[in-house]
Amino acid sequence: MSKEKSVNKGAKQLRDIPLSVLDLVPIVVGGTAADSFRNSLDLAQHVEKWGFHRYWLAEHHGMPGVASSATSVVISYIASGTSKIRVGSGGIMLPNHAPLVIAEQFGTLESMYPGRIDLGLGRAPGTDPLTARALRRDFQSSGDDFPELLAELRSYLNPSSSGSSSVRAIPGEGLNIPIWLLGSSGFSARLAGELGLPFAFASHFSPDYTLPALEIYRSSFRPSEVLDEPYVMVGVNVVAADTDEKAQWLATSQELQFLNLLRNQPTPLNPPVENMDEIWNDYEKVAVKWQLRSMITGSPETVKEKLQAFLDVTQADELIIHTQVFDHKARLRSYEILAEIVMGK
């Protein structure tokens, strides 16, 4: 099994680490899911050309602004339209599914696109309780059974590690499908460390716990057949544009998205606005700004400086970038700027 390799601690520059993409396949106001899929494929083809390492898609359900609910299907669509970029889940919410089904789905994907598929796993439902129940997830489950579900899934992919079983994942059995644990708290951080698996932290929506979770992961890490040393990927919201002012304007779409979630009124992704103070009240402004305080917005120079500062603090081995803007061309330009300032593309 191939292993992710950490770069030297304490000497990391942006040019030293891989950059990847996290895509929720946003549905915009006035658009359709079909439009969103085409835009995501176009983005994937561009970032592959620009040198990004992975393209991950996230499982969410019942959200008017997110089209990636059938995550495995979308992964196949993106992988079929690209040739070398790794494509995977950021992540599959394992408690929503029978582990055998996920082993078969990702075994199928790995068989179709060998050497390019990642299986990132989370333990949250990715939706509200009623939708989780409709997904046949235990209504009372808190995700505490995630370690058992993970062990079952891994046994289908590598049955020799757990003895013989009459239940087999075909395709899936014996295939090299890298498993990542995703988290926004310490639970998955500790589990990933104890199992010697790579860990991805959702700093883009859980900034408070970023450094504590990374410390838990690194301190609890045990070498495995997968990794010799810890490997951390950290999610970060980035909106880059040619000027600071334009980037801040584009970023209001994500501010509106969080505001609508705060109001329990999720909507498709709205176009940017000139003045958020006309829309939110003082409490809502503080709440949204706090939630998005780690978001990096600005011109190429501003983004490069802030992203390097974020790397200095986290010492991540890889950054996965989430860019949630209304206009598809502006989203492409944001990732192009990242490629220019980090990879010299």
C-alpha positions, 0 to 999 in steps of 0.5 A: 500500500502506498503511503502519504509522506509528510514534509519536514516539520518546521520548514513548510512553505506553501510550495512544499505541500499539495493543494487539493479541492473540496467541492460541495457541488453548489446549486445556485439561485436560478441554476439546477443540479445538472448545471452544478454537475457540469460546473464541477466537472469543468472545475475538476478538469481545470484544477487537474491541469493546474496541478492540484492533487485531489478532488473531494466531494462531500455527502450532504442530504436535503440541502437545497444548495448542495448537489453531492448527496449521491457522492459515489455517483458524482465521484465516478462522474468527475473521475470519468472526465479527468485522467490523473487527479485523485478523486474521492469523498470528503467524506462519506458519512459512514453511519448513513450506510451499510459498510458492505455497500460502501466497500462495494461502491468504492471497490467499483470506483477503484476498479474503474479508475485504478490508483485514483480513488480516496475514501474519506469517512465521517461519522456525522449524518450530514443532514437533519435528524428526520432525513437521517432517519429516512436514510435508515440511520439509527434515530438514536445513534450519536456516531459512537459506533463509528469505530465498529462500522469502520472496522467492518468496512476495512474487513471487507476491503482487507479480509486477511486482516480479520480472518475469513468471512462468508460476506465478501465485497466484490469488487472491493476485496483486496483493493488498495483504497486509501481510507482517511478519517475526517473530523471536526472534533477530537473523536476521529482525530484520536481514532485516526491516530490510534489506527495510523490513518491519515486525518483530514480536519474540517477547519473550514467550518470548525475553526475552534477545534483545529489545533487541539484536534491536530495535537490529539491526532499527532500525539496519539499516532501509532505507525501502521502499514498505511503510514509511518508518521502522521499525515494531516490535511486541513480544510480551509475556505478561500476566496481569491480574486484580483483585488481584495474588494472583489474577493470580499464581495464574492465571499458574501455568498458564503456569508449568506449561506451560513446566515440562512443556515443560522436562520434554519432556512437553507437555500441555494447559493445566493449571488453576492451582495453589496451590503450584508448589514442590510440583511443581518442583525447584529447577533447574526453578524457576530455569529456568521463572522465568528463561524467564518473567521478562518476564511481567507479572502483577498487578492493574490498577495493577501491570500498568499500571506494569509494561507502561509500564516495558516500553514505556519500555525497548523503545520499541515501536510496538505491543504484542501481548499473549499471555495463557495462563490456564486459565479462559476468563472469567479470560482475557476479564477479563485483556484487559478490564483491559488495555482499561480501563487502556490505552484507557479502555474 
